[in-house]
């Protein structure tokens, strides 16, 4: 019989705050962190807004490790350390080969790559010595393992905007299969780099001002940086040490559109949500809150709404839905991890975070998206949707313990 997997610690940082408690406080109040980007040389960019972390928290990371980290790895390590502190756990408390980590990232170490290209092409210099280990997508997982002494299953996961949910689902599998007792899982991303922003401009999906999911006047997504991590444990391991259990990861559903590299389908997200409910042993009517992918592009929000209606039927109009990307922006590979914080805390506190910046109803997006104002509601089960370029879909179910 598969082992149950529970969450005993969460950590995160993004434009909303530099710890999970601050992020949740801002989410709960419906405050958006999307604004002018100040820490990046923007040059001739048209879009100059995003969800930026203005200043990092103080930390005691060893300088020798710090120089080998790109920003996305540093964010992951800071979030992982916070999650372990809340869990009251250390790899020294048991067999460190039973502690692992999976970290999702949509891209890689963009800052290291851009600095190297600028040095070579504009300054006539050589590539920096540590460019490769700083830039590789799996670097964040490796840095988390080194920082916390995790010697069990450790690997990076990359599936664009579904990376964090895929990483969490993969961590759950490690515990259920008996390969680990404890896994750090989540995602990290630091895309507020000139070259990356310029590339996103070319796709013509960036909003000129802010992110308005499901609002009729939405103009596209806003990019953000951040990281979110959770301590996952087998239920038996958590109970044996008297841990406080925040929520259970009840199930996961994965699918692929197998259709188009950027255009979403209704069938792919629908299949992932149905698979998640089946994996968790839930009926559609059991879900109280759904944290939508909700990017604020015209196509995504319409397709996601249609898929939700197919899966939940009439109950789609009874449950609460919101897109917290309206507040922390689209943090790509980290988005699902920040949305995990929203789901866990909605269950813990009985408050549904709103969809901020909402202005005009869209007849094609006619579900209750919790516009602008948080709602008190008993949340026993929450779902989190992540859909990505490439048609890769990952849905997680969280349940009250």
C-alpha positions, 0 to 999 in steps of 0.5 A: 500500500502506498504511503501517505505524504504530508507537508510539515514545512513551507518556505518561499520568497517572491515579490510579495515577501521574503518568507512564506508567512509574508507571502501568504499575508499579502496574498490573503489581503489581495495585494499585488507585487507587480510593479516597476523592475528596478534591479535589472538593466532594461535597455530598450525593453517595452515592458518594464514591470514584473514581480521583483524581489527588491531585496533578499533577506539576510543569510549565513550561506558560506561564501564559497558556496555562494560564488557557485550559485546563480540567483535561481539556486540562491532563491531555492536554498533560502526557501528550502532552509526556511521550510526545514526550519518550520518543519523542525527537521535536519538531515542530521536527525536521521539517515541523510541518505533517506532525505532528498530534494527535487527542484523545478525550474522552467529555464536555467541560470539566466543571469550567469549566461547573460553575464558571460555573453556580455563579458565575451561579446562586449568586453572581449573577455573569457567565459567565467569559470563557474558559468556551467555549474551555475547555469545548469537547470539542475543546479538548484537541486544540487545546491539545496542538497549541499546546503542541507546535507541531503544525500538521498534522491536529488534531481532537477525537474524542468517542464516550463511553467509546470516544473514545480508541480512536476517536481512535487509530484516526483518527490511524492513518488520517491516517498511512496516508493520507499526511496526516501522518508523526507523530500524537499520539493518545489521550484525556483526561477529568476527570469528578470534578465534583459535577454529573457524579458526581450525574448518574452516580449517577442512572443507578445504575451506580456502585459504592459502594466499588470496581470488581470486573470479572467478579467475581460480587459486582460492583456497578458501575463507579468513575469516574476522571480521567486521560489517556494519549497515544501518539506514532504514526509511520509505520514509515519515519519512525521507522526513518529517525530511528533511533527505538525502536519500542515496538509496532505498531498492527496494526489497528482494528475499529469498529462500532455496535450501532444498538440502545439508547443504554445497553444493550449488544448482543453483536453490536456488540462481536463485529463490532468484534473481528472487524473488528479481527482482519481489519484486522490480518491476524490469526487469533483464535489469534494473540492472547495478551492482551485488555484488556477493556472490563470496567466491572464492571456486570452487563450489560457483563461478561456481554455482553463475555464472550459476545462474546469467546467468539463471536469466539475460540471455544475460544481464548477460554479460552487467552488472558489477559484483564484489566480494568485499570479495576479499578485506574485506574477508568473514565476514560471518554474516557481509558480506552482510552488508559490501556489502550493503555499496559497493552497496549504494556507487556504486549508489552514486558515479557511481563507481563499486568496483573491484574484487581484486586479480584476475589473471586467467580467468575461462571459467566457470566464464566468466562474467565481474567480474570487475577484479582488477581495479574499473570502472566508470559506472552509477549505478541506480540499484544494487543487492547484493547476499548472499548465505549460508550453509544450502542453505539459500539465500537472495538477496537485490535490491538497487535503486537510489533515 
